[in-house]
Amino acid sequence: MVTSDPFFNSKDEQIITLAARNSIPAIYEFRDFAVLGGLASYGNSLSDALRQAAVYTGKILGGAEPTDLPAVQATKFEFVINLRTAKSLGLDVPPMLSARADEVIE
């Protein structure tokens, strides 16, 4: 499991390449890792988080005090499986797991 970290996020391609070279099945926190060739990802939706930030910004620019705004937690999560990577690692992804994924990369 590769967690979210500014350092890891900046080295995404290198981490994915190392995992593939060493046949390590890894899951990542953000969708972008699976799109780049990681096995799978599960984490909050970055597009939803950016939308929430824009709503907050709009409220503040509209005159709301930041201290009066409630804290918001992520409510939308994405599960992405990369079947090409699974195949290259010699892994069979059960159909039930693929069915639960928000996105399957073939």
Buried (B, 14 or more C-beta within 10 A) or exposed (E): EBEEEEEBBEBBEEBBEEBBEEEEBBBBBBBBBBBBBBBBBBBBBBEBBEEBEEEBEEBEEEEEEEEEEEEEEEEEEBBBBBBEBBEEBEEEBEEEBEEEBBEBBE
